Amino acid sequence: MEEELKITLNSFYIFNPLLGCKEGEEDKKILFYYPAKTDVTTQVKNVGLSEAIIKFTENFISKEECKSVHMLKTRRYFYHPEGDCWIVMTINVPCISSKNGLKDSSYRSENIHDDVYHSLVKQAYEMYKLFVGPFSSFLNSDQNGVQILKTKLQQFFTRYLPVLKIANCDIIDVFEGMQFLPLDKKTYLHAQSFMNLFQSTFGDEIHYAMFLVRQHLVWSNIEGESLRTIYRYLTTNLLSSFINNSNTNDASEGSFTHDTTVSPEITIISDSSLGRFITCPPFYSNSSNVTMGKVPKLFIKCGDKNIVYQLVVYNVLSSFICIFIPETTELSMDLLKHLENFFKLKMIAFSSELCLQVDKKRSTAKNVSNSGNSFSYIYFNKLNLAQKNTIRNNKSFVTPEILSVLNDVCFDKKRSDSAIGETILKTYDDHWVVGQFCNEREFYVVTQQKNTTLIEINDEMKKICEKQLKSIFFHI
């Protein structure tokens, strides 16, 4: 009898080759190693092998650094985030094992896609940098900086890594896009006017803000990689923890979720939907509409500097205003009351309008999925990071094998120089996988139709584009 084993995390470590140059001091290079129970000899051996691979490949790679090494049982991924520090993640290749022993095991390396897991390493670093800051902020400080950095890495990654769902990663993790809330012109102008009024009212105390409805982004003035990482933290940890606690009316501590970090330990004090803070200082607990929690401190890159901001989040119905206040600005009682009065006055009616639009969109999507249309899709726009997908909501239809084909189509496109193109292929079980690429936008469709010709699939793609992307200019 055979048993299929999944992809698992073998090791994850961070090292700086300049910290242990003398013989016998090789362990000083290691800033962090997971799992921690690994003996020092094995740690030094693995780090030394990775360092040798990096040095060796420098002789053959002129523009890019070594990103991955393929072995029979493992894959090793390298990421050089800053300075002389390297991050290395090793995963175990899935296999089908037999009761007769390892000799009869069959390793399935075709199920591993390098871009997916290299993106996972990069995302881990970006999430660490969001909450702790770059490595250089400690390495360039006093002589105790290395020890402080080791402590910070230990505190963060020992909680971050165990909850990574390595086996469930796919093409969507590579995109790391955001779901924007589609609004009509009138409602969008209303949202823009509301945020402009908010900025003009609190411009001195507040530098950045984000407006979300459930997991949909409505407005933000944060740009770059920071926006991606903050959005991922909010939608997969902070807001999801709050919603789960609200639904269960439980005062338990929030838990980790996929690709997340420390939860703000939310405690529900009131279930009022008229407005409440999700995060705010403890001294504001005298208000009956406050949901108490720690105030997360985030490092946001502003030019060449990383500035620390306090994250205060206010909730009305399913709308969330995320406010980023500089650490140098005191979160006083007057400021918090001023914010709460502003939101209660301006947000209640507007949030109801937005929630109705979200429910309408969901109802329409549900009706489409129940109407007999057997297809799932992914849309990603690299220019504004917009993403739409129905892949993860349809696991019974989109099997791991189909996801693997999608990954192949995506990464073949990335390796080509053409910015415009189309790929259509058919699997042995009558699934059609189509990828379209145009002007930094990518659209992938999986559909199952028997006895269908290539011309008919092409016509079907036009109908799907018209129905799902009718407000987006997309032309091959």
Salt bridges, closest charged atoms under 4 A:
GLU25 OE2 - LYS28 NZ 3.55
GLU51 OE1 - LYS29 NZ 2.76
GLU65 OE2 - HIS80 ND1 2.77
ASP114 OD2 - HIS70 NE2 2.67
ASP114 OD1 - ARG75 NH1 2.96
GLU126 OE1 - LYS129 NZ 3.64
ASP170 OD1 - ARG392 NH2 2.94
ASP173 OD1 - HIS258 NE2 3.55
ASP173 OD2 - ARG392 NH2 2.77
GLU176 OE2 - ARG232 NE 2.91
GLU225 OE2 - ARG228 NH1 3.94
ASP259 OD2 - HIS258 NE2 3.33
GLU265 OE2 - LYS294 NZ 3.57
GLU327 OE2 - LYS297 NZ 3.24
GLU340 OE2 - LYS344 NZ 3.72
GLU353 OE1 - HIS190 ND1 3.76
ASP359 OD1 - ARG214 NH1 2.91
ASP408 OD1 - HIS113 ND1 3.43
ASP412 OD1 - ARG415 NH2 2.53
ASP429 OD1 - HIS431 ND1 3.13
ASP430 OD1 - LYS426 NZ 3.52
GLU442 OE2 - LYS413 NZ 3.77
